[in-house]
Amino acid sequence: MPGAFPVENGKKETMDHAHTPETAQPDAALTGAVLADVAALRGRVRGPVFLPDEDGYADDCAGFQTAYQQRPSIVVGAVDAADVRAAVEFARAHGLSVAVQATGHGLADSTEGGLLISTRRMAGVRVDPATRTALVDAGTRWAQVIEAAAPHGLAPLSGSSPTVGAVSYVLGGGVGLLARRYGHAADHVRRIDVVTADGQLRQVTAERDADLFWALRGGQGNFGVVTGMEIDLVPVARLYGGGLVFDTPLIPEVLRTWLEWTTTLPDALTSSVGLIPFPDVPDVPEPMRGRFVAQVSVAYAGDAAEGERLVAPLRAIGPRLADTLTDMPYSDSAAVHNDPTHPHAYHSTNVLLRDLDASAVPAILAVAAPDSPAPCVVQLRHLGGALGRPPAVPNAVSHREARYAVGALTFAVAPGAPIDQKAHQRLAESLGGAALGHAPNFLLGGNPTAEEIRAGFDAATYQRLAAVKATYDPRNMFRHNQNIPPAVR
């Protein structure tokens, strides 16, 4: 996810290390002189500044994830990198923490107090077909990048949902529709423009601020506010893809066949299986309404005839409730998964596994538990291929040896209702012993523990991330995320 912005000279400056997370000051109350300075802040930025109860505050706080609410003391609706710098400098001067939100898909917990930088107004993309790159601004959604790249026969390494913010997706690693062929989205970043806790706008590359460039690609939003990003595009204009949906009696066979099938595939084919308890409501298509189904999603970056041959073992399982596999332009790739587009409340967790075979099917079905009082989707993702190979420029993405990911996604049964996380506990109990760790982008909601966040990285990578954090954000200003506290020096 991100610009052609003016930047500082990029020289790394080690900041004050006297403050650790334990000694960092709490967010200051917005009274007296601080409120007077808010008026000055409004004069410095081009975008709006909101205080609680002012018109526009709630809209900028709202995100796709509705299980949690952003309740900052101040919101800055940034329209450019200069606004971001002004907001960070204000927060630094007044001892405020800083949260960042573009679309709000990955919100992990409620933010109380501090300053929220809303980047949704920074939504632009510029494609260079000669270099096969795109400059992506902080609030841009994947749909905009896909649309801009398509006329040139190019595609970004986007995920299953085009409504997700591109920047935060890439910062978390990014396992998308073309993942097995091209690897993590974070492996294909050329430049990141980021405002660090000292208020500097840095143009970070493999040659300039190399440690920060390494950490940002995989370490998420722990190190500053990314204002733009230069990413690679790939020469993919069309996909053979879509979904096969099977009814309840065939689910065990679907899992067994899919697991065996994935051992035979070329890297150009990326797939997953979702075990989905569809509610009996009018919004659900009639064939799936009220049913517990297995949906196999396929994205093959190759010839449609070869795609038909490759998926034949899946079709041989039996009759389908739906079969949408077809040749499609990449601009229609949202149809592969058909992810929800309306805001809702959810928690998700996942485990990364070195291997997975049919012996795990009973445990996976136990996690899916269609008779659970809380709806739960269990998804198996096929990894490996290019995901398992080191990138040309190293980054913080860990656990590349994983060949499968198994995740549980639980929804609220009613607006404002608590989310039952028993499925998450069952997943940890049944598969956690064999887990390499977690994929950070799929660890959403539920206020992840320090242990869960550490499990997103191997030990050496986590230690290096904490050291980079101590250099660029020693007071842990950017802590409203899957937080990596700065190492104590």
C-alpha positions as CSV (number, residue, x, y, z in Angstrom):
1,M,0.0,0.0,0.0
2,P,1.1,3.8,-0.8
3,G,3.9,9.8,-4.3
4,A,6.1,12.1,-5.4
5,F,6.5,14.2,-2.3
6,P,9.3,16.5,-1.1
7,V,11.3,14.7,1.6
8,E,14.0,15.3,4.1
9,N,17.5,14.3,3.2
10,G,16.8,10.8,4.7
11,K,19.7,10.9,7.1
12,K,19.0,8.6,10.0
13,E,19.0,10.4,13.4
14,T,18.9,8.4,16.5
15,M,16.4,10.0,18.8
16,D,16.1,10.1,22.6
17,H,16.1,6.6,24.0
18,A,15.4,7.5,27.6
19,H,11.7,6.6,27.3
20,T,10.5,3.0,27.0
21,P,6.9,1.9,26.8
22,E,6.8,1.6,30.6
23,T,7.9,5.2,31.2
24,A,6.1,6.8,28.2
25,Q,3.8,9.6,29.3
26,P,0.0,9.1,29.0
27,D,-1.9,11.2,26.5
28,A,-2.4,14.7,27.7
29,A,-5.8,16.1,28.4
30,L,-7.0,18.6,25.8
31,T,-7.4,21.7,28.0
32,G,-6.1,25.2,28.2
33,A,-3.0,25.7,26.2
34,V,-3.4,22.4,24.3
35,L,-6.8,23.5,23.0
36,A,-5.4,26.8,22.0
37,D,-2.7,25.0,20.1
38,V,-5.5,23.0,18.3
39,A,-6.6,26.3,16.8
40,A,-3.0,26.8,15.6
41,L,-2.9,23.3,14.2
42,R,-6.0,24.1,12.1
43,G,-4.2,27.0,10.6
44,R,-1.2,24.8,9.6
45,V,-3.0,22.0,7.8
46,R,-5.1,21.9,4.6
47,G,-7.4,19.1,5.8
48,P,-10.0,19.3,8.6
49,V,-9.3,19.0,12.3
50,F,-12.0,17.5,14.5
51,L,-12.6,17.4,18.2
52,P,-15.2,15.0,19.8
53,D,-18.8,16.1,19.3
54,E,-17.9,18.2,16.3
55,D,-19.5,17.5,12.9
56,G,-17.3,15.2,10.9
57,Y,-15.6,13.6,13.9
58,A,-17.6,10.4,13.9
59,D,-17.3,9.9,10.1
60,D,-13.5,10.1,10.2
61,C,-13.3,7.7,13.2
62,A,-15.6,5.1,11.5
63,G,-14.0,2.2,9.7
64,F,-14.8,-1.1,8.1
65,Q,-14.3,-2.9,11.4
66,T,-17.2,-2.0,13.6
67,A,-16.3,-4.2,16.7
68,Y,-14.2,-1.3,18.0
69,Q,-14.5,2.4,18.0
70,Q,-11.8,5.1,17.5
71,R,-12.3,7.7,20.2
72,P,-9.3,10.0,19.9
73,S,-9.0,13.4,21.4
74,I,-8.2,14.9,18.0
75,V,-8.7,13.8,14.4
76,V,-6.6,15.3,11.6
77,G,-8.0,14.5,8.2
78,A,-4.7,14.7,6.3
79,V,-4.8,15.6,2.6
80,D,-1.0,15.4,2.0
81,A,2.3,14.6,3.6
82,A,2.6,18.2,5.0
83,D,-0.6,17.6,7.0
84,V,0.8,14.4,8.4
85,R,4.0,16.1,9.4
86,A,2.1,18.9,11.2
87,A,-0.1,16.3,13.0
88,V,2.9,14.2,14.2
89,E,4.8,17.4,15.3
90,F,1.7,18.5,17.3
91,A,1.4,15.1,18.9
92,R,5.1,15.0,19.8
93,A,4.9,18.5,21.3
94,H,1.9,17.6,23.5
95,G,2.8,14.0,24.5
96,L,0.0,12.4,22.5
97,S,0.0,9.0,20.9
98,V,-0.7,8.7,17.2
99,A,-3.1,6.3,15.5
100,V,-3.5,6.0,11.7
101,Q,-6.5,4.9,9.7
102,A,-7.3,4.7,6.0
103,T,-10.1,2.2,5.6
104,G,-10.3,0.7,9.1
105,H,-10.2,-3.0,7.9
106,G,-7.4,-4.0,10.3
107,L,-8.4,-2.1,13.4
108,A,-7.3,-4.3,16.4
109,D,-8.8,-2.5,19.3
110,S,-10.4,0.7,20.5
111,T,-8.2,3.8,20.5
112,E,-8.9,6.1,23.4
113,G,-7.4,9.6,23.5
114,G,-4.4,10.7,21.5
115,L,-4.5,11.9,17.9
116,L,-5.9,10.0,14.9
117,I,-4.5,10.7,11.4
118,S,-7.2,9.8,8.9
119,T,-5.5,9.3,5.5
120,R,-8.7,8.5,3.5
121,R,-8.4,11.8,1.7
122,M,-4.9,10.9,0.5
123,A,-6.2,8.6,-2.2
124,G,-4.3,8.7,-5.5
125,V,-2.3,6.4,-7.7
126,R,0.1,7.1,-10.6
127,V,1.2,4.2,-12.9
128,D,4.4,4.1,-14.9
129,P,4.0,1.4,-17.5
130,A,7.6,1.7,-18.6
131,T,9.0,0.7,-15.2
132,R,5.9,-1.4,-14.2
133,T,5.5,0.6,-11.0
134,A,2.8,2.5,-9.2
135,L,3.0,5.4,-6.8
136,V,0.3,4.8,-4.3
137,D,-0.9,7.4,-1.7
138,A,-1.6,6.5,1.9
139,G,-5.4,6.2,1.7
140,T,-5.7,4.4,-1.6
141,R,-7.8,1.3,-1.9
142,W,-6.7,-1.7,-4.1
143,A,-9.6,-1.1,-6.4
144,Q,-8.1,2.2,-7.5
145,V,-4.7,0.6,-8.1
146,I,-6.2,-2.3,-10.1
147,E,-8.2,0.2,-12.2
148,A,-5.2,2.4,-13.0
149,A,-2.9,-0.6,-13.9
150,A,-5.4,-2.5,-16.0
151,P,-5.1,-0.4,-19.2
152,H,-1.4,-1.2,-19.3
153,G,-1.9,-5.0,-19.0
154,L,-0.5,-4.8,-15.4
155,A,-1.8,-5.7,-12.0
156,P,-0.8,-5.0,-8.4
157,L,-0.2,-7.8,-5.8
158,S,-3.6,-7.1,-4.3
159,G,-5.6,-9.3,-1.9
160,S,-9.0,-10.8,-2.0
161,S,-10.9,-7.5,-1.3
162,P,-10.4,-4.4,-3.5
163,T,-11.9,-2.3,-0.8
164,V,-8.9,-2.8,1.5
165,G,-6.3,0.0,1.9
166,A,-3.3,-0.9,-0.2
167,V,-0.6,0.7,2.1
168,S,-1.5,-1.1,5.4
169,Y,-1.9,-4.4,3.5
170,V,1.6,-4.2,2.1
171,L,3.1,-3.1,5.4
172,G,1.7,-6.3,6.9
173,G,3.3,-8.6,4.3
174,G,0.4,-9.1,1.8
175,V,-0.7,-12.6,0.7
176,G,-2.9,-12.0,-2.3
177,L,-4.4,-13.6,-5.4
178,L,-1.0,-14.0,-7.1
179,A,1.0,-14.8,-4.0
180,R,2.4,-18.2,-4.9
181,R,3.7,-16.9,-8.3
182,Y,5.1,-13.5,-7.1
183,G,5.4,-13.7,-3.3
184,H,4.4,-11.2,-0.6
185,A,3.4,-7.8,-1.7
186,A,6.0,-6.4,0.8
187,D,8.7,-8.1,-1.4
188,H,7.8,-5.7,-4.3
189,V,8.3,-2.3,-2.7
190,R,10.8,0.1,-4.2
191,R,10.3,3.2,-1.9
192,I,8.3,4.3,1.1
193,D,7.7,7.9,2.1
194,V,7.1,7.9,5.9
195,V,6.8,10.5,8.6
196,T,8.7,9.3,11.7
197,A,8.1,10.3,15.3
198,D,10.5,13.2,15.1
199,G,8.3,14.8,12.4
200,Q,10.7,14.1,9.5
201,L,9.4,13.0,6.1
202,R,11.8,10.4,4.9
203,Q,12.1,8.8,1.5
204,V,13.1,5.3,2.5
205,T,14.7,2.8,0.1
206,A,17.1,-0.1,0.3
207,E,20.0,2.4,0.1
208,R,18.6,5.1,2.3
209,D,17.5,4.4,5.9
210,A,18.0,0.7,5.0
211,D,17.0,-0.6,8.5
212,L,13.8,1.3,8.4
213,F,13.0,0.1,4.9
214,W,13.6,-3.4,6.1
215,A,11.3,-3.0,9.1
216,L,8.4,-1.2,7.4
217,R,7.9,-4.0,5.0
218,G,6.4,-6.6,7.3
219,G,6.5,-4.7,10.6
220,Q,3.3,-2.8,9.9
221,G,2.6,0.7,11.2
222,N,5.0,0.6,14.2
223,F,7.6,3.1,12.8
224,G,5.8,6.1,11.4
225,V,3.0,7.3,9.2
226,V,3.4,6.1,5.6
227,T,2.3,8.8,3.2
228,G,3.1,7.1,-0.1
229,M,4.7,4.0,-1.5
230,E,6.2,2.9,-4.8
231,I,5.3,-0.7,-5.6
232,D,6.0,-3.1,-8.5
233,L,3.2,-4.1,-10.8
234,V,3.2,-7.5,-12.6
235,P,2.4,-8.4,-16.2
236,V,-1.0,-10.0,-15.5
237,A,-4.0,-8.8,-17.5
238,R,-6.3,-11.8,-17.0
239,L,-6.9,-14.7,-14.5
240,Y,-8.6,-18.0,-14.7
241,G,-10.5,-17.9,-11.4
242,G,-13.6,-17.9,-9.3
243,G,-15.1,-20.3,-6.8
244,L,-16.5,-23.8,-6.4
245,V,-19.1,-24.2,-3.7
246,F,-20.0,-27.6,-2.2
247,D,-22.7,-28.6,0.2
248,T,-22.3,-29.9,3.7
249,P,-22.1,-33.7,3.0
250,L,-19.1,-33.2,0.6
251,I,-17.0,-31.0,2.9
252,P,-14.8,-33.7,4.4
253,E,-14.0,-34.9,0.9
254,V,-13.4,-31.3,-0.3
255,L,-10.8,-30.8,2.4
256,R,-9.0,-34.1,1.7
257,T,-9.0,-33.6,-2.0
258,W,-7.9,-30.0,-1.8
259,L,-5.0,-30.8,0.5
260,E,-3.8,-33.6,-1.8
261,W,-4.4,-31.4,-4.9
262,T,-2.2,-28.6,-3.6
263,T,0.8,-30.8,-3.6
264,T,0.6,-31.0,-7.4
265,L,0.1,-27.4,-8.4
266,P,2.4,-24.9,-10.3
267,D,3.3,-21.7,-8.5
268,A,1.0,-19.8,-10.9
269,L,-2.1,-21.1,-9.0
270,T,-3.1,-19.7,-5.7
271,S,-6.1,-21.2,-3.8
272,S,-7.9,-21.4,-0.6
273,V,-10.9,-23.2,1.0
274,G,-13.4,-21.5,3.2
275,L,-15.8,-23.3,5.5
276,I,-18.8,-21.0,5.7
277,P,-22.0,-21.2,7.7
278,F,-24.3,-19.0,5.6
279,P,-27.2,-17.5,7.5
280,D,-30.8,-18.1,6.3
281,V,-31.4,-14.5,5.2
282,P,-32.5,-12.9,1.9
283,D,-29.1,-11.3,1.2
284,V,-27.6,-14.7,0.7
285,P,-28.0,-16.3,-2.7
286,E,-30.7,-19.0,-2.7
287,P,-28.4,-22.1,-3.3
288,M,-26.3,-21.2,-0.2
289,R,-28.9,-19.8,2.1
290,G,-28.9,-21.4,5.5
291,R,-26.3,-24.0,4.4
292,F,-22.8,-24.9,5.8
293,V,-20.6,-25.0,2.7
294,A,-17.1,-25.3,1.5
295,Q,-16.0,-22.7,-1.0
296,V,-12.8,-23.3,-3.0
297,S,-11.4,-20.1,-4.4
298,V,-9.0,-20.3,-7.3
299,A,-6.7,-17.7,-9.0
300,Y,-4.6,-19.0,-11.8
301,A,-2.3,-16.6,-13.7
302,G,-2.2,-18.7,-16.8
303,D,-4.1,-20.0,-19.8
304,A,-7.8,-20.7,-19.2
305,A,-7.7,-24.1,-20.9
306,E,-4.8,-25.2,-18.6
307,G,-6.8,-23.8,-15.7
308,E,-9.7,-26.0,-16.6
309,R,-7.4,-29.0,-16.7
310,L,-5.8,-28.1,-13.3
311,V,-9.2,-27.8,-11.5
312,A,-10.7,-31.0,-12.9
313,P,-9.9,-33.0,-9.7
314,L,-11.9,-30.5,-7.7
315,R,-14.9,-30.7,-10.0
316,A,-14.7,-34.4,-9.8
317,I,-15.6,-34.3,-6.1
318,G,-19.2,-34.0,-6.9
319,P,-22.1,-31.5,-7.6
320,R,-21.6,-27.9,-6.8
321,L,-24.0,-25.4,-5.4
322,A,-22.1,-22.8,-7.5
323,D,-19.3,-22.9,-10.1
324,T,-18.0,-19.5,-11.1
325,L,-14.6,-20.5,-12.5
326,T,-14.0,-18.6,-15.7
327,D,-11.4,-16.5,-17.6
328,M,-11.7,-12.9,-16.3
329,P,-9.8,-9.6,-16.6
330,Y,-7.8,-8.9,-13.4
331,S,-10.1,-5.9,-12.9
332,D,-12.8,-8.4,-12.0
333,S,-10.7,-10.3,-9.5
334,A,-12.9,-9.4,-6.6
335,A,-15.2,-12.2,-7.9
336,V,-12.6,-14.9,-6.9
337,H,-13.5,-14.5,-3.1
338,N,-16.6,-12.3,-3.1
339,D,-15.6,-10.8,0.2
340,P,-18.1,-8.7,2.1
341,T,-18.2,-5.0,1.2
342,H,-20.3,-3.7,4.0
343,P,-18.7,-2.7,7.4
344,H,-19.2,-5.2,10.2
345,A,-17.8,-6.6,13.4
346,Y,-15.3,-9.4,13.4
347,H,-12.3,-11.1,15.1
348,S,-9.8,-13.4,13.3
349,T,-6.8,-15.4,14.2
350,N,-4.6,-17.8,12.2
351,V,-1.8,-20.3,12.5
352,L,0.9,-20.9,9.9
353,L,1.9,-24.5,9.3
354,R,4.9,-26.1,7.7
355,D,2.7,-28.8,6.4
356,L,-0.9,-30.0,6.5
357,D,-2.5,-33.3,5.4
358,A,-5.8,-35.2,5.6
359,S,-5.1,-36.3,9.2
360,A,-6.0,-32.7,10.3
361,V,-9.4,-32.7,8.7
362,P,-11.3,-33.8,11.8
363,A,-9.7,-31.1,13.9
364,I,-10.4,-28.4,11.3
365,L,-14.1,-29.5,11.1
366,A,-14.3,-29.3,14.9
367,V,-13.1,-25.7,14.7
368,A,-15.7,-24.8,12.0
369,A,-18.5,-26.2,14.2
370,P,-21.5,-25.1,12.2
371,D,-23.8,-25.5,15.2
372,S,-21.8,-22.9,17.2
373,P,-23.9,-20.0,18.6
374,A,-21.6,-17.6,16.9
375,P,-20.9,-17.6,13.1
376,C,-17.4,-18.7,12.3
377,V,-15.6,-19.0,8.9
378,V,-12.6,-21.3,8.8
379,Q,-10.2,-20.7,5.9
380,L,-7.3,-22.8,4.7
381,R,-4.8,-21.0,2.4
382,H,-2.2,-22.7,0.2
383,L,1.1,-20.9,0.6
384,G,4.5,-22.0,-0.6
385,G,5.8,-21.2,-4.1
386,A,7.3,-17.7,-4.3
387,L,6.1,-17.0,-0.8
388,G,8.7,-19.4,0.5
389,R,11.6,-17.7,-1.3
390,P,13.6,-14.8,0.1
391,P,13.0,-11.5,-1.7
392,A,15.7,-9.7,-3.6
393,V,15.8,-7.0,-0.8
394,P,15.3,-8.6,2.6
395,N,12.4,-7.5,4.8
396,A,10.7,-8.3,8.1
397,V,8.2,-10.9,6.7
398,S,8.7,-14.1,8.7
399,H,7.7,-17.7,8.6
400,R,8.3,-18.1,4.9
401,E,8.7,-21.9,5.3
402,A,4.9,-22.1,6.0
403,R,3.1,-24.0,3.3
404,Y,-0.4,-23.5,4.7
405,A,-2.3,-21.0,6.8
406,V,-5.5,-21.9,8.8
407,G,-7.6,-19.1,10.1
408,A,-10.8,-18.6,12.0
409,L,-13.0,-15.5,11.4
410,T,-15.8,-14.9,13.9
411,F,-18.6,-12.3,13.5
412,A,-20.9,-10.6,15.9
413,V,-24.4,-12.1,15.8
414,A,-26.0,-8.7,16.2
415,P,-24.8,-5.1,16.2
416,G,-23.0,-4.3,19.4
417,A,-23.0,-7.9,20.6
418,P,-19.8,-9.4,22.0
419,I,-18.0,-11.7,19.6
420,D,-17.6,-15.3,20.7
421,Q,-14.0,-16.4,20.4
422,K,-14.3,-20.0,21.3
423,A,-13.5,-21.0,17.7
424,H,-10.2,-19.2,18.1
425,Q,-9.4,-21.1,21.2
426,R,-10.3,-24.4,19.5
427,L,-8.0,-23.5,16.6
428,A,-5.1,-22.9,19.0
429,E,-5.8,-26.1,20.8
430,S,-6.1,-28.3,17.7
431,L,-3.4,-26.9,15.5
432,G,-1.4,-24.5,17.6
433,G,1.2,-27.1,18.7
434,A,2.4,-27.4,15.1
435,A,2.2,-23.7,14.3
436,L,5.2,-21.7,13.1
437,G,3.4,-18.6,14.2
438,H,0.9,-16.1,12.8
439,A,0.4,-14.0,9.7
440,P,0.0,-10.4,11.1
441,N,-2.5,-9.3,8.4
442,F,-4.9,-12.1,9.4
443,L,-4.7,-11.3,13.2
444,L,-7.6,-8.9,13.4
445,G,-9.5,-7.7,16.4
446,G,-9.6,-9.1,19.9
447,N,-6.8,-6.9,21.1
448,P,-3.9,-9.3,20.3
449,T,-1.6,-10.1,23.2
450,A,2.1,-9.4,23.2
451,E,2.7,-13.1,22.8
452,E,0.5,-13.3,19.7
453,I,2.2,-10.3,18.2
454,R,5.6,-11.8,18.8
455,A,4.4,-15.0,17.1
456,G,4.1,-13.0,13.9
457,F,7.9,-13.1,13.6
458,D,10.8,-15.3,14.2
459,A,12.9,-14.4,17.3
460,A,15.7,-12.7,15.5
461,T,13.4,-10.6,13.3
462,Y,11.4,-9.5,16.3
463,Q,14.5,-8.4,18.2
464,R,15.7,-6.4,15.2
465,L,12.3,-4.8,14.8
466,A,12.3,-3.7,18.5
467,A,15.8,-2.2,17.9
468,V,14.6,-0.3,14.9
469,K,11.6,0.9,16.9
470,A,14.0,2.2,19.6
471,T,15.8,4.3,16.9
472,Y,12.8,5.8,15.2
473,D,10.0,5.8,17.8
474,P,11.7,5.4,21.3
475,R,8.6,6.8,23.1
476,N,6.3,4.4,21.3
477,M,4.2,7.2,19.9
478,F,2.8,4.8,17.2
479,R,1.4,2.1,19.5
480,H,-2.3,1.8,18.4
481,N,-1.5,-1.3,16.3
482,Q,0.0,-4.7,16.7
483,N,2.5,-3.0,18.8
484,I,6.2,-3.8,18.9
485,P,7.6,-1.8,21.9
486,P,11.0,-0.3,21.5
487,A,14.0,-2.2,22.8
488,V,15.4,-0.9,26.1
489,R,18.9,0.6,25.6
